[in-house]
Amino acid sequence: QVQLVESGGGWVQPGGSLRLTCAASGTSASINVMAWYRQAPGKQRELVAGITSAGSTNYGDSVKGRFTISRDNAKNTVWLQMNSLKPEDTAVYYCGARDYGLGLTGSWGQGTQVTVSS
């Protein structure tokens, strides 16, 4: 079974930057899709960014041009570089993984809090 652990969250002023890290364990194979989601109080969980083992990426409309996702296939580690942060980015950020070939239909970490305020 695959486990995901997030780190790097914290408090930052508007316009600042943070870098989140997600490390997956429990498999030696490269996970096909790894992604970041976030959930703010009273809101639905939404996609922030996703990346495949081939390097294809996609981003939520609200973060395009500000956030960058990257990964290390050998280590099954994914990062989220967040720049030009806004108060609306405040949320709990979750790492997710999916690989149908590995029988991994969906796995989540426990989340890391990101707070953007002045």
C-alpha positions in Angstrom: 0.0 0.0 0.0 1.2 3.5 -0.9 1.5 6.2 1.7 2.0 9.9 1.0 3.5 12.5 3.4 3.3 16.2 2.7 5.6 18.9 4.2 6.5 22.5 3.7 3.4 24.3 4.6 3.3 27.4 6.8 2.4 31.1 7.0 3.5 33.6 4.3 2.6 37.2 3.4 0.8 38.0 0.2 3.2 37.9 -2.7 5.5 35.5 -1.0 6.5 31.9 -1.9 6.4 28.4 -0.4 7.6 25.1 -1.7 5.6 21.9 -0.7 7.0 18.4 -0.8 5.2 15.1 -1.1 7.0 11.8 -0.6 5.4 8.5 -1.6 6.4 5.2 -0.1 5.3 1.6 -0.5 6.2 1.0 -4.1 9.4 0.8 -6.1 7.6 1.6 -9.4 7.1 5.1 -10.7 3.5 6.3 -9.9 1.8 7.4 -13.1 0.0 10.5 -11.8 0.9 12.6 -8.8 -1.0 15.8 -7.9 -1.7 18.5 -5.5 -5.2 19.4 -4.3 -6.4 21.9 -1.8 -9.4 22.5 0.4 -10.3 25.8 2.1 -12.9 25.9 4.9 -16.4 25.6 3.5 -15.2 24.8 0.0 -14.8 21.7 -2.1 -11.4 20.1 -2.6 -10.0 21.3 -5.9 -7.1 20.4 -8.2 -4.1 22.6 -8.0 -1.6 20.8 -10.2 -0.9 17.3 -11.6 2.0 15.7 -13.2 2.5 12.3 -14.9 5.7 10.1 -14.9 6.2 11.3 -18.5 6.3 14.9 -17.4 2.9 16.1 -18.6 1.4 18.7 -16.4 -1.9 20.5 -15.8 -2.9 23.3 -13.5 -6.0 24.7 -12.0 -7.0 28.0 -13.7 -6.5 30.0 -10.5 -2.8 29.0 -10.1 -1.6 29.0 -13.7 1.5 31.2 -14.1 2.1 31.2 -10.4 2.6 27.6 -9.3 4.9 24.9 -10.7 4.8 21.2 -10.1 7.8 18.9 -10.6 8.7 15.3 -9.6 11.5 12.7 -9.3 10.2 9.5 -10.7 12.9 7.3 -9.1 11.9 8.6 -5.6 8.2 9.1 -6.2 8.5 12.6 -4.8 6.6 15.6 -6.1 7.1 19.3 -5.3 4.8 22.3 -5.7 6.6 25.7 -6.0 4.1 28.4 -5.1 4.9 32.0 -6.0 3.0 35.3 -5.9 0.8 33.8 -3.2 -2.6 35.3 -2.5 -4.9 35.2 0.5 -7.3 33.0 -1.6 -4.6 30.4 -1.7 -5.1 29.7 2.0 -6.1 26.1 2.4 -5.0 22.6 3.4 -2.9 21.2 0.6 -3.1 17.5 -0.1 -0.9 15.2 -2.1 -2.6 12.6 -4.3 -1.5 9.6 -6.4 -3.1 7.4 -9.0 -1.8 4.6 -11.1 -4.3 2.0 -12.5 -1.5 -0.2 -13.7 -0.3 -0.5 -10.1 -3.9 -1.0 -8.8 -3.7 2.5 -7.2 -7.0 4.1 -7.8 -6.5 7.0 -5.4 -4.4 7.8 -2.3 -4.1 10.9 -0.2 -1.7 12.3 2.3 -2.9 13.9 5.6 -2.4 17.5 4.2 -0.3 20.5 5.1 -1.7 23.9 6.0 -0.8 27.0 3.9 -1.9 30.4 5.3 -1.4 33.6 3.2 -2.2 36.7 5.1 -0.8 40.1 6.0 
